[in-house]
Amino acid sequence: MWRNLISAGLAGLLVIMAARLGIAERLGAHPFWAVKTGYIGALAGVVAGLALSWVPAGRALIVGALVAGIGLLAAKLGAARFAASYAEDAIAGRFWFFGWIVAAAGATLIVHSAVRAGLGVLR
């Protein structure tokens, strides 16, 4: 149990550090809310990682990769549509924002699963 908590906390901290260093901004998040999406996504990813602690680390890694991929897809499509509408399409802006939150949650799940596998927590 403690190893799962440690790996979830470490994963959350790594994603928050990446957000603070501007990784999301460099990948296309809006500079105004890039750090905020990292914080919210890291918290959601930690909760999801702890909820998926009973799943083997390899499967949780696959789930994290799928979640991150869907989030990045939503964020990129939302950003493109938002820019094409000259900032008039509010739904596209929300896809852009929430897509980055989902991408950060998926990244947290990926790191959590990798740390779990590294610590030897198979379950």
matplotlib code that plots the C-alpha trace (Angstrom):
import matplotlib.pyplot as plt

x = [0.0, 2.8, 4.6, 1.4, 1.1, 4.8, 4.6, 1.4, 2.9, 6.1, 4.2, 2.1, 5.2, 6.9, 4.0, 3.6, 7.3, 7.0, 4.1, 6.0, 9.0, 6.8, 6.6, 2.9, 3.4, 6.1, 3.7, 0.9, -1.0, -2.0, 0.5, -2.2, -3.5, -0.7, 0.4, -3.2, -3.9, -0.8, -1.9, -5.5, -4.4, -1.8, -4.4, -6.8, -4.0, -2.9, -6.5, -6.9, -3.6, -4.6, -7.9, -6.1, -3.6, -5.3, -4.6, -1.1, 1.3, 1.5, -2.2, -2.3, 0.5, -1.6, -4.6, -2.4, -1.1, -4.6, -5.8, -2.9, -3.3, -7.0, -6.3, -3.6, -5.8, -8.7, -6.3, -4.7, -8.0, -9.5, -6.6, -6.7, -10.4, -10.2, -7.5, -9.3, -12.4, -10.4, -11.2, -15.0, -15.6, -16.0, -16.5, -13.2, -11.5, -13.0, -11.7, -8.3, -8.3, -9.8, -7.7, -4.6, -6.0, -6.7, -3.2, -1.7, -3.8, -2.6, 1.0, 0.6, -0.8, 2.1, 4.7, 2.8, 2.7, 6.4, 7.4, 5.2, 6.9, 10.3, 9.5, 8.3, 4.7, 3.1, -0.3]
y = [0.0, 2.4, 1.8, 2.7, 5.9, 6.8, 6.0, 8.1, 11.0, 10.9, 10.7, 13.7, 15.7, 14.9, 16.0, 19.2, 19.9, 19.4, 21.9, 24.4, 24.1, 24.9, 21.6, 21.9, 25.4, 24.2, 21.4, 23.9, 24.7, 28.3, 30.1, 31.6, 28.2, 25.7, 25.3, 25.1, 22.2, 20.5, 20.8, 19.7, 16.8, 15.6, 15.5, 13.6, 11.2, 10.5, 9.7, 7.5, 5.8, 4.9, 3.7, 1.5, 0.1, -3.3, -3.5, -4.8, -2.1, -3.0, -2.6, 0.6, 1.9, 1.1, 2.9, 5.9, 6.0, 5.8, 8.6, 10.8, 10.2, 11.0, 14.1, 15.3, 14.7, 16.7, 19.5, 19.7, 19.6, 22.1, 24.5, 24.3, 24.9, 27.7, 29.4, 29.0, 30.6, 33.6, 32.8, 32.7, 29.0, 28.5, 24.7, 24.3, 26.4, 24.1, 21.0, 22.7, 23.3, 20.0, 18.1, 19.3, 18.3, 14.8, 14.7, 15.6, 12.9, 10.4, 11.4, 11.0, 7.5, 6.6, 7.8, 6.1, 2.8, 3.0, 3.8, 1.0, -1.4, -0.1, -0.5, -4.1, -3.4, -5.9, -5.3]
z = [0.0, 0.9, -2.4, -4.3, -2.4, -2.9, -6.6, -7.0, -5.1, -7.1, -10.3, -9.4, -8.4, -11.6, -13.7, -11.7, -12.1, -15.9, -15.9, -13.9, -16.3, -19.2, -21.0, -21.7, -23.1, -25.5, -26.6, -27.4, -24.2, -23.7, -21.5, -19.3, -18.0, -18.9, -15.2, -14.0, -16.3, -15.0, -11.4, -12.0, -14.3, -11.8, -9.1, -11.3, -12.4, -8.8, -7.8, -11.0, -10.3, -6.7, -8.0, -10.5, -8.0, -8.2, -11.9, -13.0, -13.8, -17.5, -18.0, -16.1, -18.3, -21.4, -19.9, -19.1, -22.7, -24.1, -21.8, -22.6, -26.3, -26.2, -24.2, -26.6, -29.6, -28.0, -27.1, -30.5, -32.4, -30.0, -30.3, -34.1, -34.3, -31.7, -33.6, -36.9, -35.5, -34.3, -30.7, -31.3, -30.8, -27.0, -27.3, -29.1, -26.4, -23.7, -25.7, -25.8, -22.0, -20.8, -23.3, -21.6, -18.2, -19.5, -21.1, -17.7, -16.0, -18.5, -18.1, -14.3, -14.9, -17.1, -14.6, -11.7, -13.6, -14.5, -10.9, -9.7, -12.0, -11.0, -7.3, -7.9, -7.1, -9.4, -8.0]

ax = plt.figure().add_subplot(projection="3d")
ax.plot(x, y, z, "-o")
ax.set_aspect("equal")
plt.show()
